[in-house]
Amino acid sequence: MLEEEHCSTCNNENEEFYLKLKSEAEDVLFKEPEMAFLVRENILSPDTRSFEEAVAHVLCNRLLISSENDTEKGNHNNGSNFCSLRNPETFFQLTLKCMHSKVIEHGSTMAEAIRADAMAVLERDPATDSLLEVVLFAKGYSALVAHRVAYRLWLMERKFAALFVQSQTSAGTFRSLGCLLINRYSR
């Protein structure tokens, strides 16, 4: 019974987080329609139905774009971006599997931890005004989420996927998502 109540609380908290994130994204669409590409691809996509899915979209887009950009520039063997992420949907599903994992780390599931991490950034970073800014632009937050994904992949015995995520983040490839998406869609 206690576990069911805990899951119910998590679902309500997740829904509140996603509704807040979605509302902030809709405000951006209204105030800055030229940024529609960024919020629609990551937050307001028709297949995004939760906070975890939105964060997973951002993470997968960061990994995809960083590996695509270096591959296109001819940096095939620079030690960090050694391949292009060929199947982003598969990696997205694997990332979601990690986020929905019941593995407890320091008293929290990953879903609980990424919400707490987002709130910590929002509360402590005076330059951050919204949950949307944290999810889309806070590179430290994205790196922390990537670490959590890599850790769970490792526990799931998905060693090469874990190493791929770790290598992309530790090499400093988490550049500004907004600039990378502009480059991606301006071709």
C-alpha positions in Angstrom: 0.0 0.0 0.0 2.8 2.4 0.9 4.5 1.7 -2.4 1.3 2.5 -4.3 0.9 5.8 -2.5 4.6 6.6 -3.3 4.0 5.9 -7.0 0.8 8.0 -7.0 2.8 10.9 -5.4 5.5 10.5 -8.1 2.9 10.5 -10.9 1.3 13.7 -9.5 4.6 15.4 -9.1 5.7 14.4 -12.6 2.4 15.7 -14.0 2.9 19.0 -12.2 6.5 19.3 -13.4 5.4 18.6 -17.0 2.5 21.0 -16.9 4.8 23.7 -15.6 7.4 23.0 -18.3 4.7 22.8 -21.0 3.2 26.1 -19.8 6.6 27.9 -19.9 7.2 26.4 -23.4 3.8 27.7 -24.6 4.7 31.2 -23.2 7.9 31.1 -25.2 5.9 30.2 -28.3 3.6 33.2 -27.8 6.3 35.7 -26.8 9.1 34.5 -29.2 7.6 32.5 -32.0 10.9 32.3 -33.8 12.0 29.9 -31.0 9.2 27.4 -31.9 11.7 25.0 -33.4 13.4 24.6 -30.1 10.4 24.1 -27.8 8.4 22.1 -30.3 11.2 19.6 -30.9 12.0 19.1 -27.2 9.0 20.0 -25.0 5.8 20.4 -27.1 6.4 17.4 -29.4 3.2 15.4 -29.8 4.9 12.3 -28.4 6.2 14.1 -25.3 3.8 13.4 -22.5 5.9 13.7 -19.3 8.8 15.6 -17.7 11.0 12.6 -18.2 10.2 12.4 -21.9 11.0 16.1 -22.3 14.3 15.7 -20.5 15.1 12.6 -22.6 14.4 14.5 -25.8 16.8 17.2 -24.8 19.5 14.7 -23.8 19.1 12.7 -27.0 19.2 15.8 -29.1 22.3 17.0 -27.4 24.0 13.6 -28.0 22.8 13.4 -31.6 23.7 16.9 -32.5 27.2 16.9 -30.9 28.1 13.6 -32.6 26.6 14.7 -35.9 28.5 18.1 -35.9 31.9 16.6 -35.3 31.3 13.8 -37.8 30.3 16.3 -40.5 33.4 18.4 -39.7 35.6 15.4 -40.4 36.5 14.8 -36.7 35.9 11.1 -36.9 38.6 9.9 -34.5 39.2 12.8 -32.1 38.5 10.5 -29.1 35.2 11.9 -28.1 32.7 12.1 -30.9 33.7 8.9 -32.7 30.4 8.1 -34.2 27.0 9.6 -35.2 24.0 8.5 -33.2 22.4 6.5 -36.0 19.1 5.6 -34.3 17.9 8.4 -32.0 14.5 6.8 -31.3 16.2 3.6 -30.0 18.5 5.7 -27.8 15.5 7.8 -26.7 13.6 4.6 -25.6 16.7 3.3 -23.8 17.1 6.7 -22.0 13.4 6.5 -20.9 13.9 3.0 -19.6 16.7 4.4 -17.4 14.5 7.2 -16.2 11.7 4.9 -15.3 14.1 2.4 -13.6 13.2 1.6 -10.0 16.9 1.6 -9.0 17.3 3.7 -5.9 20.4 5.9 -5.8 20.8 8.0 -2.6 17.2 7.4 -1.7 15.6 8.4 -5.0 14.6 6.9 -8.3 16.1 8.6 -11.4 12.7 10.3 -12.1 12.7 11.8 -8.6 16.3 12.8 -8.8 16.1 14.6 -12.1 13.1 16.6 -10.8 15.0 17.4 -7.6 18.1 18.4 -9.6 16.0 20.7 -11.8 14.5 22.4 -8.8 18.0 22.8 -7.2 19.3 24.5 -10.3 16.2 26.7 -10.5 16.4 27.7 -6.8 20.2 28.2 -6.6 21.1 29.7 -10.0 20.2 33.4 -10.0 20.6 33.5 -13.8 17.9 30.9 -14.3 14.2 32.0 -14.3 12.3 29.0 -15.3 12.2 25.2 -15.4 12.3 25.4 -19.2 15.6 27.3 -19.0 17.0 24.6 -16.8 15.9 21.7 -19.1 17.0 23.4 -22.3 20.1 25.4 -21.5 21.7 24.3 -18.2 24.6 22.2 -19.4 25.5 21.1 -15.9 21.9 19.8 -15.4 22.1 18.0 -18.8 25.5 16.5 -17.8 24.1 15.3 -14.5 21.1 13.7 -16.2 23.5 12.1 -18.7 25.6 10.7 -15.8 22.5 9.3 -14.2 21.5 7.6 -17.5 25.0 6.2 -18.0 25.1 4.9 -14.5 21.8 3.1 -15.0 22.9 1.8 -18.4 25.9 0.3 -16.7 23.8 -1.4 -14.1 21.6 -2.8 -16.9 24.8 -4.2 -18.4 24.6 -1.9 -21.4 28.3 -1.1 -21.1 28.8 0.4 -24.6 25.8 2.6 -24.4 26.9 3.8 -21.0 30.4 4.5 -22.3 29.0 6.3 -25.3 26.9 8.6 -23.0 29.9 9.1 -20.6 32.3 9.9 -23.4 30.0 12.5 -25.0 29.6 14.3 -21.7 33.1 14.0 -20.3 34.6 15.3 -23.5 32.8 18.6 -23.1 30.6 18.1 -26.1 27.5 19.5 -24.4 27.5 22.8 -26.1 24.6 25.2 -26.3 21.5 23.3 -27.5 19.9 26.4 -29.0 22.9 27.2 -31.2 23.3 23.6 -32.3 19.6 23.3 -33.2 19.8 26.5 -35.2 22.8 25.1 -37.1 21.0 21.8 -37.6 17.9 23.4 -39.0 19.5 26.2 -41.0 21.0 23.8 -43.6 
